[in-house]
Amino acid sequence: MMISYEEFADRANAIRSQIAAACATAGRDSREVEVLAVTKTHPALAADYAARYGLRGVGENRVQETQDKRPQTAPTSAALRWELIGHLQSNKARLAAQHFDRIQSVDSEKLLNHLDRAAAELGKILPVLLQINAGDDPAKFGADLAEAPRLVAAALTKKNLRVDGFMTIAPLGTTPEETAAHAQRTFANLRHLRDDLAARLGTPLRELSMGMTGDLALAVAAGSTMVRVGTALYGAR
Ligand SMILES: *Cc1c(COP(=O)(O)O)cnc(C)c1O
């Protein structure tokens, strides 16, 4: 059952307040932080709510689901950006390049090659983020921190890709305190990696997609420019 739009708007307001508070503490401008509405497993109406509220993008974790859902959204939602935040296999790169406006889960040179070729065939420049396993979580996808410089260098040579920055997911702990400590360490690692590579390569790599329902304030404190929020907007999946 989908919540009402009014309920959605209340929840979105509460998230914006949480972001504003975290920004105030960190001395940041809250306009630097975008909320990406994570609509996976929810109907097309979830994306329509996001657009009506004024959010600019939605996140999905499966190519097929987006291929089905996107055409079902209202004409007034046409300007929404659809971003892939789930793991992508190389053999689905072409479909992903076709149905998404940005891919946040690029974690290997092989995938870079496939996406670059697909974008060329589609005649588009495809924006990407590089997914880094910045918390060293054995259960997570993403390139290791140590591999990141090579991956970024390779990505920057691709003529049909535009490298906007990075994405990461923090590992869960066994207690709330441990989870928070993992999140802080993970987000700080990604921030430092970005600052270092941006300076060395002379390119902004501006986007830091980090933070979800459970850890968005910590992510904003560490410099997140995009929090990916599902549960706090739409309820449990
Ligand atoms: C599902 C998902 C989210 C949203 O998580 P919530 O805890 O529901 O806010 C964010 N990022 C990624 C990569 C996801 O797969």
The ligand as a Tripos MOL2 file, in Angstrom:
@<TRIPOS>MOLECULE
LIG
   15    15     1     0     0
SMALL
NO_CHARGES

@<TRIPOS>ATOM
      1 C1         17.9810    0.6690   -1.1660 C.3       1 LIG1
      2 C2         19.1410    1.5750   -1.2350 C.ar      1 LIG1
      3 C3         19.1300    2.8450   -0.6100 C.ar      1 LIG1
      4 C4         17.9710    3.3460    0.2400 C.3       1 LIG1
      5 O1         18.0360    2.7610    1.5100 O.3       1 LIG1
      6 P1         17.0700    3.2090    2.6930 P.3       1 LIG1
      7 O2         17.7330    2.6750    3.9080 O.co2     1 LIG1
      8 O3         15.7440    2.5740    2.4240 O.co2     1 LIG1
      9 O4         16.9840    4.6850    2.7040 O.co2     1 LIG1
     10 C5         20.2420    3.6590   -0.7730 C.ar      1 LIG1
     11 N1         21.3020    3.2690   -1.5010 N.ar      1 LIG1
     12 C6         21.3600    2.0680   -2.1060 C.ar      1 LIG1
     13 C7         22.5700    1.7070   -2.8860 C.3       1 LIG1
     14 C8         20.2890    1.1850   -1.9870 C.ar      1 LIG1
     15 O5         20.3740   -0.0120   -2.5830 O.3       1 LIG1
@<TRIPOS>BOND
     1     1     2 1
     2     2     3 ar
     3     2    14 ar
     4     3     4 1
     5     3    10 ar
     6     4     5 1
     7     5     6 1
     8     6     7 2
     9     6     8 1
    10     6     9 1
    11    10    11 ar
    12    11    12 ar
    13    12    13 1
    14    12    14 ar
    15    14    15 1
@<TRIPOS>SUBSTRUCTURE
     1 LIG1         1 GROUP 0 **** ****
